[in-house]
């Protein structure tokens, strides 16, 4: 039995019993790293580690389905930075995560393998549901959020991101989305926005939900109408959704990017206050151990020049290289919200600028189901647009990850898994026309040089 028959059933619109009757293969194609190679980058500088060498495409045995899970056919997935982290084995090998999950339960044991199938996003079709699944059926078109948790644990029942066993699917678990098939928990599923292609629908959940929790949800910065929000990496994965959320929520974004072409893209999104950090040449660190406060001041002055005020919220993720500046430029009483540390996680800032001005640093990590669902609704309603710039076939997942690693892509990069070509999967073309092709495809048009 092959995945070709699954694809044919999907293309024929099979649902319910018809879809459930389609036989599943014993193995499927998946992008994975190998335990035997987890030390392959020893002594190599981060920037020289090449995901094309560590990410492999190969046949993966189909695992058994737990009662609270579904098998999905991934029509498309996306590259997230966590796929880069896994493929360069930084800051640690993800096999440690799989080993810990393997010790938790019989079902957890399935994840403890010598391969790790990566990928934390998907748009696809439900093929089978486990015996405990109530709200979904074979044939449903879905997107998948990556918050993987055991909901029988009481710690999962206030904010599920606080659950003791919370994990990111396809990063801290096996059988992720960069594959033809996956196993996911039923409580990771959300309805696929009907006006989007498979790949446009696949790129959103991880980055968009992260930005939603950081800015909008009640657990982090809680942006209000009128807030000024400073966004690093404003055309990157999480930054591009942050800019849209600020504009949609009645705030004023200040977006930072590193090229003229990205400045143009940001302006086309409706962000008027834009900083090209490369053109400005900020040097926040004068050497490896010393930060230069005058450069922080220069950035702060630039922001005031653009919007006449300091940022109420700083959307922080570059980490070590920018964190001191982020704390400095936040408004008195303002918030620095952080979810990452791309340039290094040992951060330094001048605490006087924090406590004397009553600022706060708030941490955030992905999103709970409710937050992911709310964000998916904004995308379904056409209020927030996918920021997919390009699409790669699964065979070139390494090249796609390398592009993200080298900061060469805008927004999100989609990956076609079972979908044979880009552009398929739209089931409500009228809605698409109402929202506007130009709006939905802004990042794609920019990548084609059409802006
Ligand atoms: P992208 O690579 O798509 O975008 C990040 C952008 O940040 C870059 O495009 C770049 O923009 C900017 N940037 C990178 N390095 C620096 C630097 N040293 N100084 C200033 N700006 C910099 O990545 P994502 O947006 O997808 O992810 C960003 C980070 O957030 C990653 O570390 C990722 O792992 C993390 N993350 C965490 C999540 C969580 O749940 N905790 C969820 C999603 C992402 P430019 O060069 O144009 O300025």
Boltz pocket constraint, residues with backbone or C-beta under 6 A from the ligand:
constraints:
  - pocket:
      binder: B
      contacts: [[A, 80], [A, 81], [A, 82], [A, 206], [A, 207], [A, 210], [A, 232], [A, 233], [A, 234], [A, 235], [A, 236], [A, 237], [A, 238], [A, 239], [A, 256], [A, 257], [A, 258], [A, 259], [A, 262], [A, 277], [A, 317], [A, 318], [A, 321], [A, 322], [A, 339], [A, 340], [A, 341], [A, 342], [A, 343], [A, 364], [A, 365], [A, 366], [A, 367], [A, 404], [A, 407], [A, 409], [A, 411]]
      max_distance: 6.0
